[in-house]
Amino acid sequence: MSSYKRDTVCVQGGYTPGNGEPRQIPIIQSTTFKYATGEDMGKLFDLEASGYFYSRLQNPTCDSVAAKICELEGGSAAMLVSSGQAASFYSVFNIASCGDHIVSSSSIYGGTYNLFAVTMKRMGIDFTFVAPDCTPDELDAAFRPNTKAVFGETIANPALTVLDIEKFAAAAHSHGVPLIVDNTFATPVNCRPFEWGADIVTHSTTKYMDGHGAAVGGCIVDSGKFDWTKYPDKFPGLCTPDESYHGVTYTERFGLGGAYITKATAQLMRDFGSVQSPQSAFLLNLGLESLHVRIKRHCENGLAVARALKADQRVKYVTYPGLEGDKYYELAKKYLPDGVCGVVSFGLRGGREAAERFMRSLKLAAIETHVADARTCCLHPASTTHRQMTDEELDAAGVPADLVRFSCGLESADDLIADVMQALDAAE
Ligand SMILES: *Cc1c(COP(=O)(O)O)cnc(C)c1O
């Protein structure tokens, strides 16, 4: 499949039916798989043979869809998980333990920030957050001897900053650790972080990949390029025997291309079990089949709405990296030449009250906490998701009280702009 263009992989990657087999990916709705002898199954348990035995670890439907995403990203191995949050957690916890340290961009999804700064900190993993536009020296200074990875988002949700992937990859590699990139907003249609030096990619497939607001899910993809065996002291979990699997050493048995994902499957899925259901994987695949077509339209609508907002006197600022003059325009041109995403954020001159009136007046755009869906949706964080924060705290978090996040769906751009304009009129 790998010689095909990305559009073709979106449609047909990951699953090739044999003669007389179903054209669509079969939903293998089974917890268990049957074997003739205990020895046959024993080999699977020892990771000596590959095959399915229990859907908490692996399921054929999920694996087909993971293989498609793997191919889209240009990776060596991938796994589906139950949510984007599970993907972020596993991607880090697979190579970091109590006493370790991670460097992360400060411009990341709020749920990821909380996972890192609060929950994983309770597990004894420390995080240092650096501004995405820090200098190489500032980035360098964030590392410690126990640093195990660097984390960032290609396009941050909701701040819409663009990660300088090459800068973050260079820093990570100079300290002998991998760069993990959450590529949710860009999708592999618009950016392949592996081409810029990232080592591991994560996704909330809940967003554009599913694209229809149908199923929560996540995915982790390994590039297979990071050489764990050069730093065996840093990554003992990959480079020394796993006693819970009869002494298998993941890098020896599965090579650089398979070690990371096999370990995450064998240990983290076994012990935490955040599986994606086969039914959800099937729905995700339906979304992936049109991802390349939909993303184009999301980006066109995003740019059209951003331009219309920018030209309006009542709008104080517009943040959209695809818009000339945006702080991240140059980085977007480099990393996202085909388009950015459908999400635009902006503030009104009338401040928080005008934003609330604007929200109330929308007719087509629905008020939701969701983003990146076929149907346009809109959120005023200060009065909803971030309502416990003061105006000062909102400013510090980069989500000022007047900020509106507008996620352009697949409707006509004319209708979206008309809805925004009538709501601006009503908000005055
Ligand atoms: C939504 C989101 C997540 C979390 O994903 P869930 O599927 O909601 O768990 C992580 N990262 C980014 C960039 C997101 O937008």
PDBQT file of the ligand as one rigid body, heavy atoms in Angstrom, charges set to zero:
ROOT
HETATM    1  C1  LIG A 501      -9.589  16.594  22.262  1.00  0.00    +0.000 C 
HETATM    2  C2  LIG A 501      -8.131  16.550  22.298  1.00  0.00    +0.000 A 
HETATM    3  C3  LIG A 501      -7.441  15.631  23.113  1.00  0.00    +0.000 A 
HETATM    4  C4  LIG A 501      -8.173  14.665  24.025  1.00  0.00    +0.000 C 
HETATM    5  O1  LIG A 501      -8.873  13.760  23.242  1.00  0.00    +0.000 OA
HETATM    6  P1  LIG A 501     -10.178  12.940  23.735  1.00  0.00    +0.000 P 
HETATM    7  O2  LIG A 501     -10.456  12.056  22.583  1.00  0.00    +0.000 OA
HETATM    8  O3  LIG A 501     -11.245  13.941  24.029  1.00  0.00    +0.000 OA
HETATM    9  O4  LIG A 501      -9.764  12.190  24.963  1.00  0.00    +0.000 OA
HETATM   10  C5  LIG A 501      -6.073  15.610  23.071  1.00  0.00    +0.000 A 
HETATM   11  N1  LIG A 501      -5.393  16.469  22.283  1.00  0.00    +0.000 NA
HETATM   12  C6  LIG A 501      -6.016  17.378  21.497  1.00  0.00    +0.000 A 
HETATM   13  C7  LIG A 501      -5.204  18.294  20.656  1.00  0.00    +0.000 C 
HETATM   14  C8  LIG A 501      -7.392  17.451  21.476  1.00  0.00    +0.000 A 
HETATM   15  O5  LIG A 501      -8.009  18.359  20.696  1.00  0.00    +0.000 OA
ENDROOT
TORSDOF 0
